[in-house]
Amino acid sequence: FKNAFNEKYFPRSVRLQKQREFLKLEQGNKTVAEYEAEFMKLSKFASAFKTDEDSKARKFEGGLRANIMQQVVPFELPTFGAVLN
């Protein structure tokens, strides 16, 4: 059902644009909560990150501001939830 819905209401061009936005997503001047919300919204369009927790965690870490990323990366947290916490 989800695939049929997305095919009908989200043209391929829109889905590809959202995938590109997700791949370029960084925290920037957003709070971590705002970054997480945007990350979750856009991750729906990046199928590779839906099931692979490690890839999702690494992508989220990589988009954090440098000062936050430096504090998180050394822990080598295995899941998105662990990185978020």
N, C-alpha and C positions, 0 to 999 in steps of 0.2 A: 504494500500500500504506500509506504513512504517513498519508494522509488517512483511509482506512478504519479504520486502527488508532486514530487519535485520535478519530474519530467514535464508535467502539465503547467505548473505555476512558476517554475524557475527555469527560464530558457538556459540552454547550455552556455551561452555567452555570459549570463549573470552568474551561473555557478562557477565558471572559470575565473571571473573577476573576483568573486568572493574567495576562491582558493588563493589567488595572487595576494589579496589583502591579508589573508591569514599567514602566508609565508613571509610577508614583509612586516608583520605586526611586531611592535616593540612597545614597552611600557611608556617610554618618553616621559611626559610630565603628568601622566595619569597616576592615581593611587594604585596599589596592588589590587584592590577590589575592583576598580574600574578596568584595569588591564585584564583581570580574570574574566569579568563579564564579557568583554569584547572577544577575548580568546575563546570562551565557550561558544559564543554566538557564531564566530567564524569557523571554528573547528568542525562544525556540522557539515561544512562544505569540503573538508579535507579528509577523505575517506581513510587514508593511511593512518591518521591519528585517532580514529574512532576506537580501534581495538588494541593498538600497541601502546601500552602504558609508558614504557620506557621512552619511546619516541616523543610522546606527548609531553612527558616530564622534561626531556632535553629541550624541546621547542619552547616550552614556557620559560625555563631557566634562561635560555639564550636571548629571550626578549626582555628580560628584567634589566633595570638600570644597572650600570656597572658596579656601583657600591653595594647593591643588594645581591647581585649575582655572585660577587666575590665571597659573600658570607654563606651562600647556599651551596654552590658547586662543590666545595671540598667534602661535603657530607655524602655525595654520590647517592642521593635519594632515588629509589627505584620506581616510584609512581608519581603521577601528577598530584594526587592528594597529599602525599608526603611533602612534595616541594611546596605546595600551596600553604600547608600548615607551617 
